[in-house]
Amino acid sequence: MPLLPISIDAANLAPEVTPAHVFAWKDRLAWAHRTLVEGTGAGADFRGWLDPAAMVSDEEIDQIEAIAADLRANSDTLVVIGIGGSYLGARAVIEALAPADAPPVLFAGQNLSARYHADLLASLKGKRVALNVVSKSGTTTEPAVAFRLLRAFVEENAGAEAAKDLIVATTDRHKGALRKVADRTE
């Protein structure tokens, strides 16, 4: 399985992490790498992310890229709705890889703060907003509340029919409350 090359710019680690600290972990990191790649450690059944081609087909990648292109063309702000790993994965990738001039991506659904949601909705006024709601079940309280608020906002501002093309659900392939909502609005 081909591995992606990863490099680290350690400039922001100083002074807490020195080259000596990194070097001291060299053998342990080599062991961890071997264990991961060879699948000899605990949790070896959960290494699917190491081989993206086994998780998603080229056809699905093409579909995702087409949806992303449509969202970029029809919105100027994306709100990712989720909690825990359902939004942290997206946030980590966006923060690591997005160019400095990328359109803004905001996050919701990680809390129930009325102030947070009021401020978020106020900041979205006058913007063309797209949503990506990320939830396996669609029943976790925080993202479910945020989705209801933001879905209503998008439908009110873009119209119910246009909103269907501005709201994307990343969810279980076959079951769950969010799957049912997605199936009804396709």
Steps between C-alpha positions, in 0.01 A plus 500: 500500500657832398547749779474873455815692577460713809738765618505706815605859536626499858549877515178546699589229750790687660593551776291222657598236244864491400675285239633293792141425611407390151811286465429334836170369356652372175500128590151512653364678191663244270335222701161677488532546124584132443215389727256720314610406149529128574173489696652320795366720779172544682231649278654364180149450359450877503777598258278556197602865489848390395362387164243755384444309174357211701255733674366695206483431127629726224137557402420623852805728493378647171155553654649669807715726283196597290296580810790703643531695174126575505519615861797727422316646200176562687620614842767713654494349851482137610380400845601153615261366762616223731643411836812310604656304217214597272635850474854479635616291205371756254640784707846341522521442126367847415737674739796293379441511125277793405678784323503835676257647245247215529137592564411495868392179667319542829393238751182435694342219694780453749309681775155619603594862570220734396752784479728300268214417265358854507844644419552240226163573338566876520839452331334304217245769411544611140723203415432209270526213748545127443481234771673168551336319789718213621339239724478124483162488672366852474366477854779658706344803666754775426534444124127423466413839654758684289379324185141603562601864553734517204275305266220747572744787438612360162144419393383848598784674318540281191154347476399143580575364153846662472582389854489138383817569301665697780462242778713186497472217752803289585339207676449126514450347158182310593344596834444770759286809545724720283499236224119515501503881474754485216295240313180706530661815360700353210 
